[in-house]
């Protein structure tokens, strides 16, 4: 009976979604779907990058501190993080719970775009994932895996989501000042940099540094190169996808991304 009822209701549900999605742009959807996958891949790339820089005995812990962000951040972002960042009824400091558990998002287009609200949520999720993973680089070889997992669980709703709301959320105080953050310079990089510095200060120096022991050499340089290459690949979606459309702005973002990365590589090697 329940199964039969579900099948009867399905066409009605799909019809409601179709009506609500009027204005959807297929090309934009395809590009942001692709960009989301690109940005998600950056986190395993970061795991290789960090993993190659540490001593052999710390590789697993270091890489898993990035990978676990993909799990913890995904769950928290879908349950409450996205709503705290982009909830439409919040104030200047934080959003509300209007999108908690993705409430009502399956039938909406995200405002001023041609993509579904759920797709915008996923794209923003990939930013939150790599943001939490970036911070781990400040405390590798100095913190237990379980402690860092707990840190991510607290940091995302208490720090990242409010900062995201300040800059990108409706009514956020930085957004109200007229500041524009195209691809997360404030939301991702400044927020994670300050968080990483704060965490490093709280954890303190390595024991080897305190005792005067020489620093250990990176154990796997090919891991570092592979990770850096994956990160460069992922920036295609990170910056290009931030246009939220397949248009000339995305193309310009890609050109700037590749030219700046290429120039930096030449400067580093030469």
Secondary structure, 3 states (H helix, E strand, C coil): CHHHHHHHHHHHHHHHHHHHCCCCCHHHHHHHHHHHHHHHHHHHHHHHHHHHHCCHHHHHHHHHHHHHHHHHHHHHHHHHHHHHHHCCCCCCCCCCCCCHHHCCHHHCECCCCCCEHHHHHHHHHHHHHHHHHHHHHHCCCCCCHHHHHHHHHHHHHHHHHHHHHHHHCCCCHHHHCCCCCCCCHHHHHHHHHHHHHHHHHHHCCCHHHHCCCCCCCCCCHHHHHHHHHHHHHHHHHHHHHHHCCCCHHHHHHHHHHHHHHHHHHHHHHC
